[in-house]
Protein backbone atom coordinates (compact mmCIF):
# COMPACT_ATOMS: atom_id res chain seq x y z
CA UNK A 1 0.00 0.00 0.00
CA UNK A 2 2.96 2.30 0.22
CA UNK A 3 3.29 2.91 -3.53
CA UNK A 4 1.40 6.18 -3.15
CA UNK A 5 3.49 7.50 -0.26
CA UNK A 6 4.71 11.07 -0.57
CA UNK A 7 8.41 11.57 0.19
CA UNK A 8 9.20 12.57 3.77
CA UNK A 9 12.24 14.85 3.76
CA UNK A 10 14.19 15.13 7.01
CA UNK A 11 13.89 18.64 8.44
CA UNK A 12 17.13 20.64 8.69
CA UNK A 13 16.71 21.06 12.46
CA UNK A 14 17.02 17.29 13.04
CA UNK A 15 13.41 16.89 14.18
CA UNK A 16 11.53 13.75 13.29
CA UNK A 17 10.50 13.66 9.64
CA UNK A 18 6.87 14.49 8.87
CA UNK A 19 4.43 11.60 8.90
CA UNK A 20 3.97 9.90 5.53
CA UNK A 21 1.02 10.99 3.43
CA UNK A 22 -0.67 8.36 1.28
CA UNK A 23 -3.43 8.70 -1.28
CA UNK A 24 -5.86 5.94 -0.33
CA UNK A 25 -9.39 4.69 -0.81
CA UNK A 26 -11.12 5.10 2.55
CA UNK A 27 -14.23 3.26 3.72
CA UNK A 28 -16.41 3.71 6.77
CA UNK A 29 -19.03 1.16 7.73
CA UNK A 30 -21.72 1.13 10.39
CA UNK A 31 -24.74 -1.01 11.12
CA UNK A 32 -28.12 0.68 11.24
CA UNK A 33 -30.20 -0.97 13.96
CA UNK A 34 -27.25 -2.48 15.84
CA UNK A 35 -27.91 -0.59 19.08
CA UNK A 36 -31.56 -1.64 19.14
CA UNK A 37 -30.57 -5.22 18.33
CA UNK A 38 -28.06 -5.22 21.19
CA UNK A 39 -30.65 -3.84 23.62
CA UNK A 40 -33.17 -6.53 22.66
CA UNK A 41 -30.96 -9.54 21.92
CA UNK A 42 -28.26 -8.97 24.53
CA UNK A 43 -24.57 -8.22 24.61
CA UNK A 44 -23.33 -11.81 24.15
CA UNK A 45 -25.36 -12.42 20.97
CA UNK A 46 -24.32 -9.04 19.60
CA UNK A 47 -20.63 -9.67 20.29
CA UNK A 48 -20.90 -13.02 18.48
CA UNK A 49 -22.40 -11.19 15.51
CA UNK A 50 -19.67 -8.55 15.69
CA UNK A 51 -16.96 -11.23 15.53
CA UNK A 52 -18.49 -12.69 12.37
CA UNK A 53 -18.96 -9.21 10.90
CA UNK A 54 -15.34 -8.26 11.59
CA UNK A 55 -14.25 -11.41 9.74
CA UNK A 56 -16.38 -10.40 6.74
CA UNK A 57 -14.78 -6.95 6.71
CA UNK A 58 -11.24 -8.30 7.10
CA UNK A 59 -11.80 -10.72 4.22
CA UNK A 60 -13.16 -7.96 1.99
CA UNK A 61 -10.21 -5.73 2.79
CA UNK A 62 -7.68 -8.50 2.09
CA UNK A 63 -9.41 -9.38 -1.21
CA UNK A 64 -8.76 -5.84 -2.47
CA UNK A 65 -5.29 -5.29 -1.02
CA UNK A 66 -6.55 -3.25 1.92
CA UNK A 67 -6.94 -3.63 5.63
CA UNK A 68 -9.20 -2.84 8.52
CA UNK A 69 -7.55 0.03 10.39
CA UNK A 70 -9.91 0.03 13.36
CA UNK A 71 -13.29 -0.98 14.64
CA UNK A 72 -15.40 0.55 17.35
CA UNK A 73 -18.52 -1.42 18.02
CA UNK A 74 -20.37 -1.87 14.74
CA UNK A 75 -18.33 0.88 13.03
CA UNK A 76 -15.18 0.23 11.03
CA UNK A 77 -12.53 2.14 9.09
CA UNK A 78 -10.88 0.37 6.16
CA UNK A 79 -8.22 1.55 3.71
CA UNK A 80 -7.22 0.35 0.26
CA UNK A 81 -4.59 1.32 -2.32
CA UNK A 82 -6.08 3.77 -4.78
CA UNK A 83 -4.87 1.62 -7.68
CA UNK A 84 -7.34 -1.01 -6.40
CA UNK A 85 -10.34 1.33 -6.13
CA UNK A 86 -12.57 -0.83 -8.33
CA UNK A 87 -11.61 -3.97 -6.38
CA UNK A 88 -12.23 -2.12 -3.11
CA UNK A 89 -15.74 -1.03 -4.13
CA UNK A 90 -16.61 -4.52 -5.38
CA UNK A 91 -15.30 -6.11 -2.16
CA UNK A 92 -17.17 -3.58 -0.02
CA UNK A 93 -20.44 -4.17 -1.86
CA UNK A 94 -20.02 -7.92 -1.33
CA UNK A 95 -19.17 -7.39 2.35
CA UNK A 96 -22.19 -5.14 2.74
CA UNK A 97 -24.47 -7.91 1.48
CA UNK A 98 -22.83 -10.65 3.54
CA UNK A 99 -22.60 -8.43 6.61
CA UNK A 100 -26.24 -7.39 6.36
CA UNK A 101 -27.28 -11.06 6.07
CA UNK A 102 -25.31 -11.90 9.21
CA UNK A 103 -26.69 -8.95 11.16
CA UNK A 104 -30.24 -9.71 10.04
CA UNK A 105 -29.87 -13.20 11.48
CA UNK A 106 -29.60 -11.37 14.82
CA UNK A 107 -32.27 -8.77 14.07
CA UNK A 108 -34.07 -8.19 10.76
CA UNK A 109 -33.96 -4.40 11.23
CA UNK A 110 -30.16 -4.32 10.88
CA UNK A 111 -28.40 -3.28 7.69
CA UNK A 112 -24.81 -2.39 6.89
CA UNK A 113 -24.15 1.13 5.65
CA UNK A 114 -20.98 1.92 3.69
CA UNK A 115 -19.34 5.23 2.72
CA UNK A 116 -16.38 5.21 0.34
CA UNK A 117 -14.08 8.15 -0.25
CA UNK A 118 -10.53 8.79 -1.40
CA UNK A 119 -7.73 11.23 -0.85
CA UNK A 120 -4.51 12.00 0.92
CA UNK A 121 -4.22 11.01 4.59
CA UNK A 122 -1.39 10.68 7.05
CA UNK A 123 -0.79 6.94 7.47
CA UNK A 124 1.37 6.22 10.49
CA UNK A 125 1.32 4.74 13.98
CA UNK A 126 -0.86 6.93 16.22
CA UNK A 127 -2.26 6.72 19.70
CA UNK A 128 -1.30 7.21 23.33
CA UNK A 129 2.44 6.90 24.04
CA UNK A 130 3.42 3.25 24.09
CA UNK A 131 0.10 2.18 22.53
CA UNK A 132 0.50 3.56 19.00
CA UNK A 133 -1.04 1.50 16.21
CA UNK A 134 -1.49 1.74 12.47
CA UNK A 135 -3.92 4.57 11.75
CA UNK A 136 -4.88 7.23 9.24
CA UNK A 137 -5.91 10.84 9.67
CA UNK A 138 -6.63 13.78 7.42
CA UNK A 139 -9.14 16.05 5.79
CA UNK A 140 -10.23 13.38 3.29
CA UNK A 141 -11.25 11.15 6.21
CA UNK A 142 -12.94 14.01 8.04
CA UNK A 143 -15.02 14.77 4.93
CA UNK A 144 -15.97 11.10 4.62
CA UNK A 145 -17.23 11.05 8.21
CA UNK A 146 -19.48 13.99 7.37
CA UNK A 147 -20.91 12.44 4.19
CA UNK A 148 -24.56 11.44 4.48
CA UNK A 149 -25.50 7.77 4.43
CA UNK A 150 -28.70 5.87 5.11
CA UNK A 151 -32.27 6.98 4.55
CA UNK A 152 -31.50 10.19 2.63
CA UNK A 153 -28.41 9.11 0.71
CA UNK A 154 -28.67 5.35 0.30
CA UNK A 155 -26.91 2.50 2.06
CA UNK A 156 -23.79 2.57 -0.16
CA UNK A 157 -22.36 6.02 -0.82
CA UNK A 158 -19.43 7.00 -3.04
CA UNK A 159 -17.97 10.47 -2.62
CA UNK A 160 -17.06 12.45 -5.74
CA UNK A 161 -13.39 11.60 -5.10
CA UNK A 162 -14.13 7.87 -5.08
CA UNK A 163 -16.30 8.18 -8.18
CA UNK A 164 -13.44 9.95 -9.97
CA UNK A 165 -11.07 7.09 -9.15
CA UNK A 166 -13.55 4.59 -10.56
CA UNK A 167 -13.93 6.61 -13.77
CA UNK A 168 -10.17 6.74 -14.17
CA UNK A 169 -9.68 3.02 -13.42
N, C-alpha and C positions, 0 to 999 in steps of 0.2 A: 504494500500500500504506500510505500514511501517514494514512488516514482514521481509524484506530484509535490514533493517537498521543496519549498523555497530555500535557497542557500541561507545559512546562518553565519554571517561574518562575526568574528570575535571583535568586541569593542576594543578600542585603543587603550582604555583605562584598565584593562585586565578583568573587568567584570564578567560574569557568566554570559555566554552568548544568548541572544534572544531565542525564545522557544520556537521550534519549527512550525511553519505554517504549511498546511496541506489543503489542497482543493479536493473536497470529498463530496460524495453523495451522503446525505444525512437522513435518517428516518426516525420518527417518533411514533410509538404505538401506545395505545391505551385501550382499556376494555370498558365500554359503556355498559352499565348495569352491574359491574363487579362489586361495588360497595353494597348494593342491595342484596346481591347473591350471598355475599359473605355474612351479612346480618341475618339472613334467613336460613342459610345452609350450614353456617358455622365456620370457624377458623380452620379446623383440620381439613375439611373437604375443600375449602378454597385454596389452602396451601398445596394440597395434592394437585389441584387444577393448575396452580401457578407453576409447579415443577414441570408438568407436561407442556405448558405453554412456553416456558423458557427454553425447553428442548426444541420446540418447533421454531422459535426465533433463532436460536443458535444454528440450527440446521440450515435455515434460509440464508443467514448471513454467510456461513461457510460456503454454500452453493454458489454464491456470487462474489467470493473473494473478500467478504467483509467480516465484521465481528460485532458482537454485542458489547457496547462500551459499559453500560450500566443498566440496572433495573431498579425500580423502586415500586414495590407492590405490583400492580398490573401495568405500570408504565415501563417503557424501555426506550433506550437510545441506541441506535445501530449506525455504523458507518461502513461505507463501501468505496473502493477506488472509483474515481469518476469515469475511467475508461470502461468500467463494467456497469454503467448506469442502467442499460437495458436489462442486463441480468439481475441487477438489484431490484428493479421494479417488478420483474416477473417473479422473482423469489418472494418478494414482499406480498404480492397479490396471492400467491399460493399459500404463504404463511397466514395471511389474513383469513382465507377460507378454512384452512385446517385449524387455526387457533379459534375461530368463531365456533366451529363444530365442537371442539373440546370444551369451550366455555359453556356452550348451550346444553351440553350433557349435564352440567352443574345447574344451570338456570337458563331457560329459553329466552329470557330477556337480554342476555349478554351478547355483545357483538364487538369485534375488534375494529378499532379505528386506526388508520395509518395516515401519516403526513410525511411526504418526501420532499426534500429540498436539496440544495447543493450550494457550495461556495467555499471560500477560504475559512479555515478555522485553525487555531493553535491546537496541535496534537502532541501532547506531552504528559508525563506523569504529573498529577495534581492531587491535592488533598492536604490534610493536616500533616505536619512534620512527622516523618517516620511511617506514615500510612498512605503515601502517594500511590496512585494507581493510574493506569492508562486512561486518559480522558481527552475530551475536546471542548473548546470554548471559542466563541466568537460571534460576531454580528449575524452571520448566516444562520447559526443555531438559534440565536435570540429571535430572529424573524420567523423561523420555523415554529418555535413555541407559540408565537402569536397568531399563526395562520389558523383560520377557522376549520373545523372538522365536525362531522356529525350531521345533525338534522338540517342545518342550513347549507352546508357545503358538500355533503356526501361523506361516505365512510372511507374513501381512499382519495386523498388530495395530493396533487402535484403542484408545487410552486412554479412560477414562471421560470426560475433557474433550472429546476429539474426538467421541465418540459423542453427547454432549450437544449439541454444535454441529450435528451432522447431524439430530438430533431437532427442533431449533429452526429448521432451515432451511426 
